[in-house]
Amino acid sequence: MRVNSPTQFAIIRILTGGWLFATFLNASLSHPLQVIYGRAVEFDGYIKVFHMLQLIESEAAMRFLLAFLAVLSLFLILGWWRQLVSFFVWFAWISLFLTHADSRHVSTFLGEWLLFACVLMPAGEPQILPWIKAKQKWRPQALIMWGSWYLVVLVVFFTILNTRVFLFNHASDWMLVSMALVAALGSWPPWRRYAWLLMLAFFPLVSFSTEIALAPVPFLLCLGLAFDRRWFCPREPRSSVVYFDGVCGLCNQFVDFLILEDDEEVFKFTPLQGEHAAHNLDSRATQSMESVVLQEGQVTWVRSDAACQIMIRLGGVWAVMHLALWIPRSVRDRAYHFVAKNRYVVFGKKDSCRIPTKEEMARFIP
């Protein structure tokens, strides 16, 4: 199983792009301008190639650059030319926030790593525009996941050293030190899953009970990049058959999503209009076409139960769908019925059932 799923990384990319957009837009509209620039400024960080702000003399040019970077952040959200855009923004980010002591702080270093991760991660994750297809064999860089974790650990430890919380003058100091001990615990891979969960739990307590700035948005994004989906993989992967409405636009998008996420190839797919469905399902399911159906041996799930069980079997971040099963089935099915009733209007209806491509052929049952 991959350490990171394509959709999981796409979510991190979108949130990172949103945070960068807000950061650049706020900087471009601020009065007075908070960014340091001009030939008179002495830059003391990184090599000279990053001291590009010395070339900018007017405030209008500086505001235009920040606005342009905000536009590029929108490209990152959409996934357009992600690696090239990320490299340009990464270079500009270092020039803006890391070459002068007055502009360096925790969030700028975390932002640099998030952009660097977007440069290094292979292309092919899902994009917002539906007509741009994701790569079915997308593979993440495990090094990015490990690097994100150790960066989070370093941030916690350096925060402690800089704020002298080891003096234990307040109860909140104990919280931050406990958070550091949890981070150290995660240095041992078998314990990292538990350390990650404890770090996620400790973070809001530390953020809201102390005056220490841990840069919540980039910190949580880096923590998200450090998530290993193998921590929550299904215990007993079994061959499962997913029956779907072959002419429904929404159902076909859902199948595309499952093929992309299911790198263990647990699921087989077949349309409700096909012969396999006619021989193995109740006639009501094949006639109404209102529900996706999941079948494992003699066990069958329909409607919201089927949707939840399918997502749970993907493992990783989708294991959170266990929580959805706590919602009463009647409430879940009512919401499911509303979507199913309007799916053709919103997502369209094909003239014929889906024909699998050559790469997908082994995943489909006629």
Helices and strands as residue ranges (DSSP letters): H 6-29, G 48-50, G 52-55, H 59-78, H 82-97, G 101-103, H 106-120, H 142-163, G 165-167, H 171-185, G 189-191, H 192-209, H 216-225, G 229-232, E 240-244, H 249-261, E 267-271, H 275-280, H 283-288, E 293-296, E 299-302, H 303-314, G 316-326, H 329-347, G 361-363
